[in-house]
């Protein structure tokens, strides 16, 4: 019996110890809000029976109520005192395009947040080398990784899943994870504005576009440019065609220059736009125009302020300020708002309203910008057309600036992205009258580039036609997957 009592005492001791541990844990938890136990709380009853002789027994019953650990809630996360951030670039930082502007953004946030931020970068990284580069950076202690090219998307996702305690951000992609968000400064509105001017300035009606790759990002930019060109050009009696050559590289000055030459010499293009990260096309247009003053070629700079490389030919361009996005993301990491557990719905799509992109071809020493080369302002003001929205008489310069502010003055767009990405982007006005009546308030841009009717064809199968009915506005998801061209774009393939 002594042995039996010892066993019983041992079992009871274990249960009591478990109850004590449970009780101690319960003192740190939030107190219950009701006497009734919720369904997730369980009650465990343990019975221990001891034989005391002559068939007599003593039964001891102990009841333990336990609450299982909460599931689904993200773990607590405290941002590191020193945030160490690494950028992975697809091109060289001296390309004066995409990578150059990303690195300007890196240098800006490094200077602003120097008390708690440390940065580095790796340039000219291929898709095949991405994961190796990321692993090296992580081994060196970097805890936030920005990967800055579309083809890095899948590799970044793999690395994010492999390192769930770190933060990853991929530029221009659409795949996300708990610790991997996406972001992009989109030029679709600015390309449209450039197109308005291109349609006014072309004499031949033939406009050229040199594309690095025809991924959806570039396709929507080409289409936006073409839509703007036709809006003005057709009013002036021009049969607008936009000829596209794809060169298969983001940074390839020689290929870009030869593609531009082909567009000018073979297809009689006298206005050019491009997605390639050098100054080669600007310099080609400047030299060509100096040699052929009766047949000038005008151009729109891409990503960086290209006016200085072609002051006689750069009309305007697209300017990106990645520092706007990087400052937002990094300050929120430092504040503990963005964590490795809540990035799966983070998809920044920054447009004109955000300040991350702008209509510009030059930045003055005081930080102000040149929207349009002063050489072309009087020319554009002398070209009279109608505003297709209002039907009023105007000139091309005023139309460009009117559209610019219609799209830029959208103060609610960026804040609403934080609520639910891409749900509200097509909202133009709401009625806020408390009773019957009408009191409209503009919420988002009052002009949308991709508004039907629009007709086009699939890039990889021109026999398949696309029709966007009148009044239908294409939103983020339709633009983000765009693989069709409007009918007046002539895709010439890889050059």
N, C-alpha and C positions, 0 to 999 in steps of 0.2 A: 504493500500500500504506500510505503514511503516513496518507492520508485514512481508509483502512479501519481502521487501528489506532486512529485518533482516535475513530471511531464506536464501535468495540468498547469503548474505554476509557470513553467517555461512558455507554454502556449499563451497563457493569459498575459504574461509579460510582453510577449511580442505584439499582441493585439493592443495592449495599453500603450506601448511605445508608439505604435502606428497612430493611435488616437491622439497621443500627445503631439506628434509631428503634424498631424492634420489640423489640430486645434491651433498650434502655433502659426501655421500657414494661414489659417482663417482669420487670424487677428490682423494680418496685413492686407486682407482683401476688403473690398467695399462691403459694407453691411447689407444684409438682405433688405429688400424693399417690401416684402410680404412674408407673412407667416407660412404661407403655402409654398411648398418647394416647387421650383420650376421643373419641367420634364427632364432637363439635363442632369438633375441632382438625383443620385441613387442612394438607397439605404441598404446596408449589408448587415445581416444578422449572423453571428457565429455562436454556436452552442458547443460547450465542452462538458462531457459527462465523465464522472469519476466513480468507480466502483469502490464502495467502502466496506464491503463484506456482507455475508448472509443475504446476498441478493439485493442489498440496498444500494441505491445510487444517489449521487448529488449532481444536479444539472445546473450549470452556470451559463447564462445567455448574455452576450455582449452585442450591442447594436452600434454600428458605426455609420454615420451619414457622410458621404464624400461627394464633392463636386469636382468633376473632371476638369482638366485644364481647358481654358477657352481656346477654341480653334478658329482660324480664319483671321484673327486680329494680327496685324503686322508687329513684329518685335520692336521693342523700343530701340531707337537709334540716335546716337549723339554724333554730330559731325566732328571730324578730326580737327584739332586745333590748327594744324597746318594742312591745308588742302593742296595736294600735289597733283597737277593736271598735265596731261600729255595730249598733244595733237598729232594725229597721223595724217599726213598730206599725200595726195596722189601725184602732185607735181612739185617743182622746185619753188622755193619762196620768192625767187627772182623772176617768176613768169609774168608778173604784172597783170595778172588776171585773177582767177579763182583762188589759187593758193596764196598769192601775194596778199589778197584782201583778207583771207582767213588769218594770216599771220599778223596783219595789222591789228585785227581784233584781239588776237592773243596778247600782243604787246600792250595794247590799251588796258586790258583788264589786269595784266601783271602790274602795270604802273598804278592803277587805281587801288587794287586790293593787296598791295605789297606787304602789308602787315601780316596777312595770313595765307597768302597765295604763293605757290611756287609753280613755274611752268617750264615745259620743254616741248620739243617737237621733233618729228622724224619726217623728212621730206622725200619725195620721189619714191613712194612705196607702191609696189605692184599688188594686185589682188592676191597673187600666190604667196606673197611674203607677209601679208597683213597679220595673220595669227602669230607668226614668229616674232614680229615686231611688237605686238601687243604683249606677248608673254615676257619679252625682255623688259618692257617698261614696267610691268607689274612686279617683276622680280626686283626692280630698282626702287620700288616703294610708291609708285604713282597710283593714286586711288580714284581718279576720275579720268576717263579716256574719251576723247572726241575723235571720231573717224569721219573723214570729210569727203567721201566720194561714194557715188551710188553703188559701185561694184564691191564696196566694203561691207555691204549690208549683211549678207549671210555669215561672213566670218566674224563680224562684230557680235551677232546674235549668239554664235557658238561660244565666243569668249565670255559673253555676259552670263550665259547659263553655267559656264565652268567656274565663274568667280562671282557668286551671288552677293557677296558683301561689298562689291565695288560698284561704281556708277559708270554707265556707258551711255554715250549719246552719238547717234548716227545722223549725218547730214544728208538729206535728200531721199531717204528711204521710207519704207512704210511698215517694216516689221519691228515690233516692240516686245519688251519683256518687263518683268517686275523691276529690274534694275537697268533697263535700256529704253531710253526715250528717243524721239526723232525730232528734227528741226529743219527749217528751210526758210531762207529769205528769197521769195519768189519775184521774178521780174516780169511776170505775165502782163501786168498793167503798164509797165514802162515800155515794153516792146510794142504794145499797141500804140502808145503815144509816139514812139519813134516811127511807127508805120504811117501815122497820119502825115508826118513831115516827109517821109520817103515818097508817098503818093503824090505829094505836091511838087517835089523837086525833080522826080524822074522825067526825062524828056522822051525816052524810048518806051516807057511803060514796063520795061524789064528790070526787075530788081533781083539781086543775088543774095544768097544766104549760105555761108560756110558753116556746116554743123560738125561738131566733134563726133558725136554719136546721136542717133535718132531715138533716144530713150524718151519716155513720155514728157519729162521736163523740157527737153529741147523741142519736141514736137509742138507742145502747147505754146512755146515762145514763138516758134515760126508762124503758127496759125494766128496768134495775136498780132504779130507784125504784119501779116498779110491782110488781116481784117482791117487794120488801120489804114494800110496803103490803099485798099480798094475803096474804103469809105470816102476818101478824098479824091483819089485818082479817077474814079468813074464819073464824078461830077465834072471833071475837067476833060472828059472825052477820051480818057486813056484806057486801053485794054490792059489792065494790070495782070502781070504774071510774076510769081516769085519762084525763081529757080534755085533748087537746093542741091548742094554737093556735100556728101558726108565724107569726112577724111579719116575717121577711125582712130582719133587720138585727141586727148584734151590739150596737150601742149606739143605742137609740131609746126614751128614757124615756116619751114620750107614747104610742107604740104599745104598749109593755109595760104601761103603766098601764091602757089601754083593754082590752087582752086579758085582764088580770086581772079587771077589772070584768065583762067578758062571762062569764068562767068562773064568777064568784060569782053574778051576777044571773040569768043565763040557764040555767046548768047546775048551780046549787046546790052549787058546790064550796066547801068550808070549810077546805081545806088547799091551799097552793100551793108549787110549786117552779118553777125557771126557769133558762134560759140566756140572760141578757141582762146587759149590763155597767153597769147603773146601780143606784141604790137605789130606783127608782120603785116596784117591786112591794112592797118592804118598807114603804115609806111609805104606799102605798095600804092595805095590810093593817092597819097601825097606826091610820090614820085611820078606816077602816071599823069596826074593832073598838071604837074609842072611841065611835063613833056608833051601833053596833048591839051593845051588850054581850051581848045574848041570842043573837046569831048571830056569834060571833067567827070571824075568818079567820086561821089560823096559816100560817107561812111558813118556808122554809129558805133562809138566805143563800147566795150563790153567789160563789166564789173569794175574796172578801174578807170580813173579820169584820163582819157587818152588824148585830150585836146593838144597837149604840148607836142605830141608826136605827129600831128597833122593839122595844124591850125588853119590851113586853107580848105580842108576837106571834112573834118569832123563836125557834123551838124549838132549832134547831141549824143546821148548814150545812156547806159544804165550804170548806176553806182550802188554798191553794196556796202553796208556798214555792219559787219558781223559782230562788232563789239557790242551792239545793242542787245543781241541775243545772248552773247556770252556773259555779259554783265548780269542779265536777268537770271540766267541759269545758275551761275556761280554764287550770286548773292543769296539765292534761295537755298542752295546747298549749305552755305555757311550758316544760314538762319535755321536750318533743320527742317525746312519745308519740303524740299526734294530729298528723298532718301532712296536706298536700294530696294525699297518695297512698294513704291507708288509711281513708277515711271511708265507703266504699261499703257496708260492713256495719255501720256504727254506727247503731243505732236504740234509743235509750233509751226505755223504757216504764216510768216510775217510778210505783209504786203505794204503798200504805200503809206497806209495810216500809221504804221508802227515806227517809222523813221529808220528802219533797217535797210530799206531800198529807196532809191530816189531817181528822178529824171535829172541827169547831170553828165557833163563831160569834163568838168574841171573843178578843182577845189582851190579857192584863193587862200593866201597865207592866214587870213583871219578866220578861216573855217567855213565861210560862206561858199555857195556853189554857183556855178554857171549852168543854168538849166539848158540853155541853147546858145550856141556860138553866136556872138553879136553880129558876125558877118552875115548870118542867114536870117536874122530877125526882120529886117526891112523886106526881104524877099518874101518871107512867109506872110507878112502883114499885107502885102500887095496882091495876094492870091485870094480872091473872093469865092466863097462857097456858102452852102446852107448847113446849119446844124440839123442833122437828121432827126434828132430827138425833139427839138423845139420848132423846127421849120423856119427859124429866123435867119436872116442874112448875117454873115460873119466873115472872118478871114481865118486862114489856117493857124496863124500864131494864137489868136484869141481862142480858137477852138481847142488847140492843144492845152492851153493853160486852163480853160474851163473844164475840160475832161480831167485834167490833173487834179484840180481841187475837188471835183465831184468824187473822185476815188480816194483822195487823201483825207478829206474831211469826214472820216468815219471813226469817231472817237470810241465807240463801243465795241468795235470789232475785236481788237486784241484782248481786252478784258474778258469778253464772252468766250474766247478760246479756252480760257482757264476753267470755265464751267463745264463745258462739254465740247470738245474739239469738233469744228466743222458743222455744228448743228444750226448755227445762226447766220452763216456767212452770206446767204442769199436774201436775208431779211433787209428790206429797204426802209420802209416806214411802218410805224405802228400807230394805232389810234388810242390816245390816252384820255379821251373825254370820259368823265365819270358817268354821264348820262347819255341819252341819245344826242347825237351831234357828232362833230368831227373836229378833232384836234390832233393833227399828225405831227409826229416827231421822227426825224431821220435818225436811224440807228446805225446803219451800215452804209457802204458806198451807194450813192444814188445812181451810179452807172455801172453796168456789168459788161465786160468786153464780149463774153461768150453768151449772147442772147440771140435766140432764133428769130427769123429763119436762117439756118446755115446748112449748106450741103457740101458733102465731101466724099472721100473714098478711103478705104483702108490702105495703109502704107504698104503692107506686104501682099495685098491682093486688091488691086485697083478695081476689079470687077465688082467688089462688094461696096455698095454705096451707103452713105450715112446721111440722114436727114434730121435736123433739129427743128421742130415746128416753131412757128412764130410765137414770141413771148416766153418761150421756155429758156430758163437760165441754167447753164451748167455750173454745178458746184464743185467743191474740192475733189470729191471722189471721181467724178467724170473727167476732170482735168488731170488728175494724178495718174490716170490709167490711159490717157489719150494716145492712141496709135493710128489716128486717121488725120488726113490733111484736107483742108478746105479745097474746093475745086480749082481755084486759081493758083494753087501751089503745084509746081512741077518738080517732082522728086526724081533727081537724076542718079541716085544711088551713090555708091562709094566711088570717089575720084582718086 
